[in-house]
């Protein structure tokens, strides 16, 4: 080890990170910007007419990939001094660069929307990523684009990146308006990509969702941000979306990026495990992010929750006195990212916890259902892995010093750090994977652990 703290050791940032058991947790955390809001806002600002000041942008691998891609496409995004504010010069719906190769790492929030936007451009582009991105399905989005004249082809395996895109062929001569279908039960990012891109067509657009639409709160984020940029989408239940013709993105001048509600889940959980209180700032009752619902689920497990306009606070007096949180059986489809935090909290709950309707975990940065089941067993839990659920029975005593694999998945690393907050030492492999959304995570966690 290369550094010591009397209560918490979070060091050796190369291959492994060793976390000592902690007896309590309290403090205040200023959250980094939301990944979902950051990348959506960057793309909408680039497509809009006018200049947009984006305040408090998330600084992470995913946003850097989007910024790099936009720069390659000819969009000026100027960082304002040493702040996290960026001035984005909108292109009025047309990227000036018409031939480019884009590498997008494992950033789904960049890859999927850019695929749709570039499919409606008059250019030739290739999009690729890391090997895991090439294992994440995109066929449903490609099929939906092809149905409206998109010229998108696969450069590797059918249905998966990398992709080649050629100029769009508007089928207006054959049918009035545009109509397409997209599956809703694989990833909500496919629908988000279509919604953000299709106003560029200038046509009247109808998108039909086939099957149950998962992760609806993420679609709400998309619709909310599109409204801020002047484009209104008519939602007919969750089965059909209508974009009236001749709408154009217009800069709202300034957009403030909320704190990341998914990242808030780890610190709110820490407050429940370590007694608290822990307050997260940057997200609260007025948030447009669905993951603030995590606080409600945490309350069901016995935590005490308080909430203001832009803050949430968590305490766990029962847990702090050596008691147990309550196990739950819940459909967490509406908070798929934060649901991973609940899976780790299940280790400290009284009884059997069941997390349901999270099939989308399988097409994330890794197969999260399989990964969570494997790593939870390492600390002694009995886990049943179903096609879209986990059933978790905690052990009488957690196994100390388990070595957790993170699968190049930032959320695996952040979730399992909570084991130390619950009083059991643990080792995290490849801790730097948190750079995808929260590069300073372990440094910040260290400030609240006692």
C-alpha positions as CSV (number, residue, x, y, z in Angstrom):
1,X,0.0,0.0,0.0
2,X,1.1,3.5,-0.6
3,X,-0.9,5.5,1.9
4,X,-2.7,5.1,5.2
5,X,-5.7,6.6,7.0
6,X,-6.7,5.7,10.6
7,X,-10.2,4.8,9.5
8,X,-10.3,4.2,5.8
9,X,-7.7,3.0,3.3
10,X,-8.4,3.6,-0.4
11,X,-5.1,3.4,-2.1
12,X,-3.1,1.6,-4.8
13,X,-4.9,3.1,-7.8
14,X,-3.1,0.8,-10.2
15,X,-4.6,-2.7,-10.2
16,X,-6.3,-3.1,-6.9
17,X,-7.8,-1.0,-4.2
18,X,-8.0,-2.2,-0.6
19,X,-10.9,-0.9,1.6
20,X,-10.7,-1.4,5.3
21,X,-13.9,-2.0,7.3
22,X,-15.5,1.2,8.5
23,X,-17.7,1.7,11.5
24,X,-19.6,4.8,10.4
25,X,-20.2,7.2,7.6
26,X,-21.3,10.9,7.6
27,X,-20.8,14.1,5.7
28,X,-21.8,16.1,2.6
29,X,-21.0,15.2,-1.0
30,X,-21.2,17.5,-4.0
31,X,-22.2,15.2,-6.9
32,X,-20.7,15.2,-10.3
33,X,-22.9,16.0,-13.2
34,X,-25.4,13.5,-14.6
35,X,-24.0,11.3,-17.4
36,X,-27.4,11.0,-19.0
37,X,-28.1,14.7,-19.0
38,X,-24.5,15.7,-19.9
39,X,-24.3,13.7,-23.2
40,X,-27.9,14.4,-24.2
41,X,-27.3,18.1,-23.7
42,X,-24.0,18.2,-25.6
43,X,-25.6,16.5,-28.6
44,X,-28.7,18.7,-28.6
45,X,-26.6,21.9,-28.1
46,X,-24.4,20.8,-31.1
47,X,-27.5,20.3,-33.3
48,X,-29.3,23.5,-32.2
49,X,-29.3,26.9,-33.8
50,X,-27.3,29.3,-31.5
51,X,-24.7,29.0,-28.8
52,X,-25.4,27.1,-25.5
53,X,-23.5,27.5,-22.2
54,X,-23.6,24.0,-20.6
55,X,-22.9,24.4,-16.9
56,X,-21.4,21.8,-14.6
57,X,-20.8,19.2,-17.3
58,X,-19.7,15.8,-16.0
59,X,-16.0,15.2,-16.5
60,X,-15.7,11.5,-17.3
61,X,-14.7,9.0,-20.0
62,X,-18.2,9.0,-21.5
63,X,-18.5,12.8,-21.8
64,X,-14.9,13.0,-23.2
65,X,-15.9,10.5,-25.9
66,X,-18.9,12.7,-26.9
67,X,-16.8,15.9,-26.8
68,X,-14.1,14.2,-29.0
69,X,-16.7,13.0,-31.5
70,X,-18.3,16.4,-31.8
71,X,-15.0,18.0,-32.3
72,X,-14.2,15.5,-35.1
73,X,-17.6,16.4,-36.7
74,X,-16.7,20.1,-36.7
75,X,-18.5,21.3,-33.6
76,X,-16.7,23.9,-31.3
77,X,-17.0,23.0,-27.7
78,X,-15.0,25.4,-25.6
79,X,-14.2,24.8,-21.9
80,X,-14.6,28.0,-19.9
81,X,-11.3,28.3,-17.9
82,X,-10.8,25.7,-15.2
83,X,-14.6,25.3,-14.7
84,X,-16.8,22.4,-15.9
85,X,-18.8,24.9,-18.1
86,X,-18.6,24.5,-21.9
87,X,-19.7,26.9,-24.6
88,X,-21.1,24.8,-27.5
89,X,-21.6,26.4,-30.9
90,X,-24.6,24.8,-32.5
91,X,-24.6,23.8,-36.1
92,X,-28.3,24.2,-36.9
93,X,-28.9,20.6,-37.6
94,X,-26.0,19.9,-39.9
95,X,-22.5,18.8,-38.9
96,X,-20.0,20.4,-41.2
97,X,-17.7,17.4,-41.4
98,X,-19.2,14.9,-43.9
99,X,-16.7,12.1,-43.6
100,X,-15.2,10.8,-40.3
101,X,-14.2,7.9,-38.2
102,X,-15.5,8.0,-34.6
103,X,-14.2,5.9,-31.7
104,X,-16.6,6.0,-28.8
105,X,-15.1,3.6,-26.3
106,X,-17.9,2.0,-24.3
107,X,-20.1,5.1,-24.1
108,X,-23.6,4.0,-25.0
109,X,-25.0,7.4,-24.3
110,X,-22.8,8.7,-27.1
111,X,-22.8,5.7,-29.5
112,X,-26.6,5.2,-29.8
113,X,-27.7,8.9,-30.3
114,X,-24.8,9.7,-32.6
115,X,-25.7,6.7,-34.7
116,X,-29.2,8.0,-35.2
117,X,-28.2,11.6,-35.8
118,X,-25.5,10.8,-38.3
119,X,-27.9,8.4,-40.1
120,X,-29.9,11.5,-41.0
121,X,-26.9,13.5,-42.2
122,X,-25.5,13.8,-45.7
123,X,-22.2,12.1,-44.9
124,X,-20.3,8.9,-44.6
125,X,-19.2,7.9,-41.1
126,X,-17.9,4.8,-39.2
127,X,-18.5,4.3,-35.5
128,X,-16.6,1.9,-33.4
129,X,-15.8,1.3,-29.7
130,X,-14.0,-1.0,-27.3
131,X,-14.6,-4.8,-27.6
132,X,-17.5,-4.7,-25.1
133,X,-19.3,-2.1,-27.1
134,X,-19.1,-4.4,-30.1
135,X,-20.9,-7.0,-27.9
136,X,-23.8,-4.6,-27.0
137,X,-26.7,-5.0,-29.4
138,X,-27.8,-2.1,-31.7
139,X,-29.8,-4.0,-34.3
140,X,-33.1,-2.7,-33.2
141,X,-32.0,0.9,-33.6
142,X,-30.5,0.1,-37.0
143,X,-33.7,-1.6,-38.2
144,X,-35.7,1.4,-37.1
145,X,-33.4,3.8,-39.0
146,X,-33.4,1.6,-42.1
147,X,-37.2,1.6,-42.1
148,X,-37.1,5.4,-42.7
149,X,-34.4,5.4,-45.4
150,X,-31.3,5.2,-43.2
151,X,-28.2,3.6,-44.8
152,X,-26.5,1.9,-41.9
153,X,-24.5,-1.3,-42.3
154,X,-22.5,-3.6,-40.0
155,X,-18.7,-3.9,-40.2
156,X,-18.6,-6.9,-38.0
157,X,-21.3,-9.1,-36.5
158,X,-24.8,-8.6,-37.7
159,X,-26.7,-6.6,-35.1
160,X,-23.7,-5.1,-33.4
161,X,-21.2,-2.3,-33.8
162,X,-19.0,-1.2,-35.5
163,X,-21.2,0.5,-38.0
164,X,-20.8,2.3,-41.4
165,X,-23.2,5.1,-42.2
166,X,-24.0,6.6,-45.6
167,X,-26.3,9.5,-46.6
168,X,-29.9,9.2,-45.7
169,X,-32.5,8.6,-48.4
170,X,-35.7,10.4,-47.4
171,X,-38.7,8.2,-48.5
172,X,-41.1,11.1,-48.7
173,X,-41.8,10.3,-52.3
174,X,-43.3,7.0,-51.3
175,X,-45.3,7.9,-48.1
176,X,-46.4,11.0,-46.2
177,X,-44.3,11.6,-43.1
178,X,-42.1,9.1,-41.4
179,X,-43.1,6.0,-39.5
180,X,-41.0,3.4,-37.7
181,X,-41.1,0.8,-35.0
182,X,-38.5,0.1,-32.3
183,X,-38.4,-2.5,-29.5
184,X,-38.7,-1.1,-26.1
185,X,-37.6,-4.0,-24.0
186,X,-33.9,-4.1,-24.8
187,X,-32.6,-0.6,-24.1
188,X,-34.4,2.7,-23.8
189,X,-31.4,4.3,-25.5
190,X,-32.7,3.1,-28.9
191,X,-35.9,5.2,-28.4
192,X,-33.9,8.1,-27.0
193,X,-31.7,8.1,-30.1
194,X,-34.6,8.2,-32.5
195,X,-36.4,10.9,-30.6
196,X,-33.4,13.1,-30.5
197,X,-32.4,12.6,-34.2
198,X,-35.7,12.5,-36.1
199,X,-36.6,16.3,-35.7
200,X,-33.6,16.7,-38.1
201,X,-35.7,15.2,-40.9
202,X,-38.2,18.1,-40.9
203,X,-40.9,15.5,-41.4
204,X,-43.9,14.5,-39.4
205,X,-42.7,11.4,-37.5
206,X,-44.5,8.6,-35.7
207,X,-42.5,6.1,-33.6
208,X,-44.2,3.0,-32.4
209,X,-42.8,1.1,-29.4
210,X,-43.0,-2.7,-29.7
211,X,-43.3,-4.5,-26.4
212,X,-43.0,-3.0,-22.9
213,X,-40.8,0.1,-22.8
214,X,-38.2,-0.3,-20.0
215,X,-36.4,2.5,-18.1
216,X,-39.2,5.0,-18.8
217,X,-37.6,7.7,-16.6
218,X,-34.7,7.9,-19.0
219,X,-37.2,8.7,-21.8
220,X,-38.6,11.4,-19.6
221,X,-35.1,13.0,-19.3
222,X,-34.9,12.9,-23.1
223,X,-38.3,14.5,-23.6
224,X,-37.6,17.2,-21.0
225,X,-34.3,18.2,-22.6
226,X,-35.8,18.3,-26.1
227,X,-38.5,20.7,-24.8
228,X,-35.7,22.9,-23.4
229,X,-34.3,23.0,-26.9
230,X,-37.6,23.9,-28.5
231,X,-38.9,20.5,-29.8
232,X,-42.1,19.1,-28.4
233,X,-42.9,15.4,-28.6
234,X,-46.4,14.1,-28.2
235,X,-46.4,11.0,-26.1
236,X,-49.4,8.6,-26.5
237,X,-49.1,6.5,-23.4
238,X,-45.8,4.7,-23.7
239,X,-46.7,3.0,-27.0
240,X,-46.3,5.8,-29.5
241,X,-44.5,9.0,-29.9
242,X,-45.3,11.8,-32.4
243,X,-42.9,14.5,-33.5
244,X,-44.8,17.2,-35.5
245,X,-43.1,18.4,-38.7
246,X,-40.9,21.4,-39.1
247,X,-39.6,21.6,-35.5
248,X,-36.0,22.8,-35.1
249,X,-33.6,22.8,-32.1
250,X,-33.1,26.3,-30.7
251,X,-30.5,27.0,-28.0
252,X,-32.0,27.9,-24.6
253,X,-28.8,29.8,-24.0
254,X,-27.9,28.2,-20.7
255,X,-28.4,24.6,-19.5
256,X,-27.4,23.5,-16.0
257,X,-26.5,19.8,-15.6
258,X,-27.9,18.3,-12.5
259,X,-25.9,16.1,-10.2
260,X,-25.9,12.5,-11.1
261,X,-28.7,10.7,-9.3
262,X,-27.2,7.2,-10.0
263,X,-24.0,8.3,-8.3
264,X,-26.0,9.7,-5.4
265,X,-27.2,6.1,-4.7
266,X,-23.9,5.0,-3.3
267,X,-23.6,7.8,-0.8
268,X,-27.2,7.6,0.3
269,X,-26.7,3.8,0.8
270,X,-23.5,4.7,2.8
271,X,-25.6,6.9,5.1
272,X,-28.0,4.0,5.7
273,X,-25.2,1.6,6.4
274,X,-23.0,3.9,8.4
275,X,-25.6,5.7,10.4
276,X,-25.1,9.0,8.6
277,X,-26.3,11.5,8.1
278,X,-24.9,11.8,4.6
279,X,-26.2,14.6,2.4
280,X,-25.8,14.7,-1.4
281,X,-26.0,18.0,-3.1
282,X,-26.9,18.7,-6.7
283,X,-30.0,16.6,-7.0
284,X,-33.3,16.7,-5.1
285,X,-37.1,16.8,-5.3
286,X,-37.0,18.9,-8.5
287,X,-34.7,16.5,-10.4
288,X,-35.7,15.3,-13.9
289,X,-33.8,12.0,-13.2
290,X,-35.7,8.9,-12.4
291,X,-33.0,7.5,-10.2
292,X,-34.0,9.9,-7.4
293,X,-36.7,7.2,-6.8
294,X,-33.8,5.2,-5.3
295,X,-34.4,7.2,-2.1
296,X,-37.9,5.8,-1.9
297,X,-36.6,2.3,-2.2
298,X,-34.0,3.0,0.4
299,X,-36.7,4.3,2.8
300,X,-38.6,1.0,2.3
301,X,-35.5,-0.8,3.5
302,X,-35.6,1.3,6.8
303,X,-33.4,4.3,6.0
304,X,-34.5,7.8,7.1
305,X,-34.7,10.1,4.1
306,X,-35.0,13.9,3.9
307,X,-35.1,15.8,0.7
308,X,-34.9,19.5,-0.4
309,X,-35.0,21.2,-3.8
310,X,-31.5,20.2,-4.7
311,X,-30.3,17.8,-1.9
312,X,-31.1,14.5,-0.4
313,X,-30.0,13.2,3.0
314,X,-29.9,9.7,4.3
315,X,-29.5,8.3,7.8
316,X,-29.8,4.7,9.1
317,X,-30.3,4.7,12.9
318,X,-31.3,1.1,12.9
319,X,-28.3,0.0,11.0
320,X,-26.0,2.3,13.0
321,X,-27.1,0.5,16.2
322,X,-26.2,-2.9,14.8
323,X,-29.6,-3.8,13.6
324,X,-30.6,-4.8,10.0
325,X,-32.1,-3.1,7.1
326,X,-35.3,-4.6,5.8
327,X,-35.3,-6.9,2.8
328,X,-37.6,-6.0,-0.1
329,X,-39.2,-7.7,-3.1
330,X,-39.4,-5.0,-5.8
331,X,-39.7,-4.3,-9.5
332,X,-36.8,-1.9,-10.1
333,X,-37.2,-1.5,-13.8
334,X,-37.5,2.2,-13.4
335,X,-34.1,2.6,-11.7
336,X,-31.9,0.0,-13.4
337,X,-28.6,1.6,-12.5
338,X,-29.4,2.4,-8.9
339,X,-30.9,-1.1,-8.5
340,X,-27.4,-2.4,-8.4
341,X,-26.8,-0.5,-5.2
342,X,-29.9,-2.3,-3.7
343,X,-28.3,-5.6,-4.6
344,X,-25.3,-4.9,-2.4
345,X,-27.5,-3.4,0.4
346,X,-29.3,-6.8,0.4
347,X,-26.2,-8.2,2.0
348,X,-27.1,-6.2,5.1
349,X,-30.8,-6.7,5.1
350,X,-32.9,-9.0,7.3
351,X,-34.4,-11.7,5.0
352,X,-34.5,-12.4,1.3
353,X,-34.3,-9.6,-1.2
354,X,-35.6,-10.0,-4.8
355,X,-34.8,-7.4,-7.5
356,X,-37.1,-7.9,-10.5
357,X,-37.5,-6.8,-14.1
358,X,-33.9,-5.8,-14.7
359,X,-33.3,-7.7,-17.9
360,X,-31.6,-4.6,-19.3
361,X,-28.7,-5.3,-17.0
362,X,-27.5,-8.0,-19.5
363,X,-26.7,-5.4,-22.2
364,X,-25.0,-2.8,-20.1
365,X,-21.2,-2.3,-19.7
366,X,-21.1,-6.0,-18.8
367,X,-23.8,-8.7,-18.2
368,X,-24.7,-7.2,-14.8
369,X,-27.0,-10.0,-13.8
370,X,-24.3,-12.6,-14.1
371,X,-21.6,-10.3,-12.7
372,X,-23.6,-9.2,-9.6
373,X,-24.5,-12.8,-8.9
374,X,-20.9,-14.0,-9.1
375,X,-19.5,-11.2,-6.9
376,X,-22.2,-11.4,-4.3
377,X,-21.4,-15.0,-3.8
378,X,-17.8,-14.2,-3.2
379,X,-18.8,-12.4,0.0
380,X,-21.0,-15.3,1.1
381,X,-24.5,-14.5,-0.2
382,X,-26.7,-17.2,-1.7
383,X,-27.9,-15.9,-5.0
384,X,-30.4,-17.1,-7.6
385,X,-29.9,-15.5,-11.0
386,X,-32.9,-15.5,-13.2
387,X,-33.4,-14.1,-16.7
388,X,-34.5,-10.7,-15.4
389,X,-34.1,-11.0,-11.6
390,X,-31.8,-11.7,-8.7
391,X,-32.8,-13.4,-5.4
392,X,-30.3,-12.6,-2.7
393,X,-30.0,-14.3,0.8
394,X,-27.3,-12.7,2.9
395,X,-25.0,-14.9,4.9
396,X,-24.9,-14.9,8.7
397,X,-21.5,-13.2,8.4
398,X,-19.9,-11.7,5.4
399,X,-16.6,-13.2,4.2
400,X,-13.9,-10.6,4.8
401,X,-11.2,-9.6,2.2
402,X,-13.1,-10.9,-0.9
403,X,-11.5,-9.8,-4.1
404,X,-14.2,-8.3,-6.4
405,X,-13.8,-8.3,-10.1
406,X,-15.4,-5.3,-11.8
407,X,-15.6,-6.3,-15.5
408,X,-14.6,-2.9,-16.7
409,X,-17.9,-1.7,-15.3
410,X,-17.8,1.5,-13.2
411,X,-21.0,0.6,-11.2
412,X,-19.6,-2.8,-10.1
413,X,-16.7,-1.0,-8.4
414,X,-18.8,1.6,-6.8
415,X,-21.5,-0.8,-5.6
416,X,-19.1,-3.2,-3.9
417,X,-17.2,-0.4,-2.1
418,X,-20.3,-0.3,0.1
419,X,-19.3,-3.6,1.7
420,X,-16.5,-1.8,3.5
421,X,-19.0,0.8,4.7
422,X,-21.0,-2.1,6.2
423,X,-18.0,-3.2,8.3
424,X,-16.2,-5.8,6.1
425,X,-12.9,-5.3,4.4
426,X,-12.9,-5.8,0.7
427,X,-10.6,-5.5,-2.3
428,X,-11.7,-3.9,-5.6
429,X,-10.0,-5.0,-8.8
430,X,-9.4,-2.3,-11.5
431,X,-10.7,0.6,-9.5
432,X,-9.9,3.0,-12.3
433,X,-13.0,1.8,-14.2
434,X,-15.0,4.4,-12.2
435,X,-13.5,6.9,-14.6
436,X,-16.4,6.2,-16.9
437,X,-18.7,8.4,-14.8
438,X,-17.0,9.4,-11.5
439,X,-13.2,9.5,-11.7
440,X,-12.9,10.9,-8.1
441,X,-15.3,8.4,-6.6
442,X,-13.0,6.7,-4.1
443,X,-11.4,10.0,-3.0
444,X,-14.9,11.4,-2.3
445,X,-16.0,8.2,-0.5
446,X,-12.9,8.5,1.7
447,X,-14.2,11.9,3.0
448,X,-17.3,10.4,4.5
449,X,-16.0,7.1,5.8
450,X,-15.1,6.8,9.5
